[in-house]
Amino acid sequence: MTNVETGSGYYLGSLAGSSAKQLNKGFLGSIVALASLLPMLAYAGIISVETVNMIGRYMALAIVALGLDLIWGYTGILSLCQALFFSIGGYAMGIYLAHQGTLHNGIPEALYVVYPYKVGETRGMEVLPWFWAIFKSFNLTLILGILLPGLLAGFIGFLGFKSRVKGVYFSILTQALTVAAMMFFSKNEMKLCGTNGLTHFKTIAGFDLSDPNVKIALYVVTLICLIVAYLLCLAITRSRFGRVLLAVRDSETALRFAGYEPFAFKTAIFAFAGMLAGLAGLLYTPQANIITPSYMEARWSILMVIWVAVGGRGTLCGAVVGALLINLLYSVLTSQWSIGSFDWKPEYWPIVLGLLFIVVVLALPNGVIGVWRKMVGKVTELD
């Protein structure tokens, strides 16, 4: 199984030779160059700190795309609950940040303004929920923000894959769980701030979130995490474990007859992807300054799939490129501007996104990365 052909029509294993490694270095080198260039441009006043902050958020979303590509592009599992794992990480960080802001009798402002009083309770009788107290520690928040999504993903994956739920049925199951979680998080009675979500963030680990230097630092941290996540995913896909994942995707029945337990491999990679999504939520929330149940809406699950499809399913760099490209297009095409007599309106964006997805599915199944490979004449695996 050293030369397993992927669904994208490219090769892993021994065909990922020296030229592919050089392309990997070039790709990572470009990201590092971007990391050093954008902060310098911000300090020089050429671009705004808000632009750097925006790209930092998009890099966090690219980490989610990496995890989705591992389970969809490499393992053949279309999951629609990565938004759930992302939101759990985001809520973990959001609760911590809320503790650092304004307090009313020990209750963070985000919870105080929507506190669900019981019959007979009045102002001044609020009690801090026990699970809020857990996230007062920054270090513990970081650990739980990654661990909790991973454990939940492992639990969902184990039950689903052990029962041999797959294909569209697994996709529907994961989407249903995400929608159910959104309804749970939206209820004020759950003391998670309802549909308002968590906001009013002021500091993180003692640093002012409104400080431009802190925003740039968060951007750099996000970039470092993206590079580390990419390298971890790259190591997985090039390992024996990664080749088994490809075999799960291409012929799970044959793999089972060979003596393997596919559900164990699927559960493990599903849990890892959940941890990546949780990490992304941790990084995204302080840069976005808000986290709400709306991040668990079905549109977010679909958007994440579109990022990977447009970039190139089964290619790690494609997942990163797709996430950054689609979100940058979103930032441009959801603002109003004019060219001559033509007025662009934000309402046109869903039409553009839908058409883009249709074009990719029908004409560009290998995504942006597939087009790039044809242009440069590369036939070896980039990832």
Secondary structure, DSSP 8 states (H G I E B T S, - for coil): --S-B-TTS-B-GGGS-HHHHHHHHHHHHHHHHHHHHHHHHHHTTSS-HHHHHHHHHHHHHHHHHHHHHIIIIIT----S-HHHHHHHHHHHHHHHHHHTS-EETTEEHHHHTT----TT--TT-----HHHHHTTSHHHHHHHHHHHHHHHHHHHHHHHHHTT--THHHHHHHHHHHHHHHHHHH-GGGTS-GGG-B----EETTEETTSHHHHHHHHHHHHHHHHHHHHHHHHHHHSHHHHHHHHHHHHHHHHHHTT--HHHHHHHHHHHHHHHHHHHHHHHHHHHT-B-GGGGSHHHHHHHHHHHHHH-TT-HHHHHHHHHHHHHHHHHHTS-EEETTEEE-GGGHHHHHHHHHHHHHHH-TTHHHHHHHHHHT--S---
